[in-house]
Amino acid sequence: MNVFEKIAEVIADHVGSDVADINEETTFEELGVDSLDIVEMVMRFEEELGVELELEDKFDTVGALAKFIESKV
């Protein structure tokens, strides 16, 4: 499983959507993600992907987040 697929899976699980509905251009706003959701998902990304993310890092789309995490792995 690649980084984008894992991120999409975590997000879909967290927000209760279908992973197939999440693509690289999907925004967090479209998914209804708020700041608390971000904190919870960042902890899960760190755990499942073995990366450390700063909460100051801001991303508009799922694809932008995936590219950032790929650069850390």
C-alpha positions as CSV (number, residue, x, y, z in Angstrom):
1,M,0.0,0.0,0.0
2,N,1.4,3.4,-0.9
3,V,1.4,6.5,1.3
4,F,-1.6,8.1,-0.4
5,E,-3.7,5.0,-0.1
6,K,-2.8,4.7,3.6
7,I,-3.6,8.3,4.3
8,A,-6.9,8.0,2.4
9,E,-7.8,4.9,4.4
10,V,-7.1,6.7,7.7
11,I,-9.1,9.8,6.7
12,A,-12.1,7.7,5.4
13,D,-12.2,5.7,8.6
14,H,-12.0,8.9,10.7
15,V,-14.7,10.9,8.9
16,G,-16.9,7.9,8.0
17,S,-16.6,8.2,4.2
18,D,-15.8,5.7,1.5
19,V,-12.1,5.6,0.7
20,A,-13.0,5.6,-3.0
21,D,-14.4,9.2,-2.6
22,I,-11.0,10.5,-1.6
23,N,-8.6,11.6,-4.3
24,E,-5.5,13.7,-4.4
25,E,-7.5,16.9,-5.0
26,T,-10.0,16.3,-2.2
27,T,-9.8,19.1,0.3
28,F,-10.0,18.6,4.1
29,E,-12.8,21.2,4.1
30,E,-14.8,19.1,1.7
31,L,-14.5,16.2,4.1
32,G,-15.7,18.3,7.0
33,V,-12.4,17.9,8.9
34,D,-11.9,20.3,11.8
35,S,-8.8,21.1,13.9
36,L,-9.6,18.3,16.4
37,D,-9.9,15.8,13.6
38,I,-6.5,17.0,12.3
39,V,-4.8,16.4,15.6
40,E,-6.3,12.9,15.9
41,M,-5.4,12.0,12.4
42,V,-1.9,13.3,12.6
43,M,-1.3,11.0,15.6
44,R,-2.6,8.1,13.6
45,F,-0.5,9.0,10.5
46,E,2.6,9.1,12.8
47,E,1.8,5.8,14.3
48,E,0.9,3.9,11.1
49,L,3.4,5.5,8.8
50,G,6.3,6.0,11.2
51,V,6.8,9.7,10.5
52,E,6.8,12.7,12.8
53,L,4.6,15.6,11.7
54,E,4.4,19.1,13.1
55,L,0.9,20.4,13.7
56,E,2.0,23.7,12.2
57,D,2.3,22.0,8.8
58,K,-0.9,23.0,6.9
59,F,-2.2,21.2,3.8
60,D,-5.3,22.0,1.7
61,T,-5.6,18.7,-0.1
62,V,-5.0,15.1,0.7
63,G,-2.5,14.9,-2.2
64,A,-0.4,17.7,-0.7
65,L,-0.3,15.9,2.6
66,A,0.6,12.6,1.0
67,K,3.5,14.3,-0.9
68,F,4.8,15.8,2.3
69,I,4.6,12.6,4.2
70,E,6.4,10.7,1.3
71,S,9.2,13.2,1.6
72,K,9.6,12.3,5.3
73,V,9.5,8.5,4.9
